[in-house]
Amino acid sequence: MGTSDSHEHDPRRAAIEAPIRAMCEACDTDGAVTAALQLYGTELLAFLRALAGNDDLAAEAFAELGEDAWRGLPNFRWSSSLRSWLYTLARNALNQLRRDPRRRIDRNLPLSIAPDIEHVLRTATLDIQRTAVKDGFRVLREQLDPEEHELLLLRLDRELSWKEIARITGGDADVDSRAATLRKRFERAKERLKKLAIERGLI
């Protein structure tokens, strides 16, 4: 069920993201942000919904993510994948909204890109509604503590490397040591999930 940390610099991912990088290099920030969210919008919104447990809050966080991406993409250095950077922004946006709900009112998404972000959000919402499956294991995951739930989402569902997850959850400092800690926490979370599944007769 795991992925290799070499995925962090996966040439396939770089090839997928190359057109967006070209837009950035051409200073087409609006086009790059729209393309990035079209590429990853559905999985990012699903991630936010799973963490938030509230579809409206997840949608607000997605809009915040769009603004943060628009502001930050011109300075993105491509030392990590665009995908993992967007997950970092999504996670931070949700946490900021939880701490300060007034950010919903103060948002200032540029008019040039706001309609595109809204369209991506609507499309991602429809995609999730069409494909959502509340299977027993996903319900059980929601009974884990929030950090364990998030870790399973990032590793199992999104197949991110341990270093990518370490950066998403804690920034660039001590990535290797935090990646090792996260790996151990992940194994404990899997054991807890297995026990819950046995208790519910799922395995």
ABEGO torsion letter per residue (X at the ends): XBBBAAAAABAAAAAAAAAAAAAAAAGBAAAAAAAAAAAAAAAAAAAAAAAAGBAAAAAAAAAAAAAAAAAAAAABAGABBAAAAAAAAAAAAAAAAAABAAAAAABBBBAAAAAAAAAAAAAAAAAAAAABBBBAAAAAAAABBAAAAAAAAAAAAAGBBAAAAAAAAAEABGAAAAAAAAAAAAAAAAAAAAAAAAAAGAX
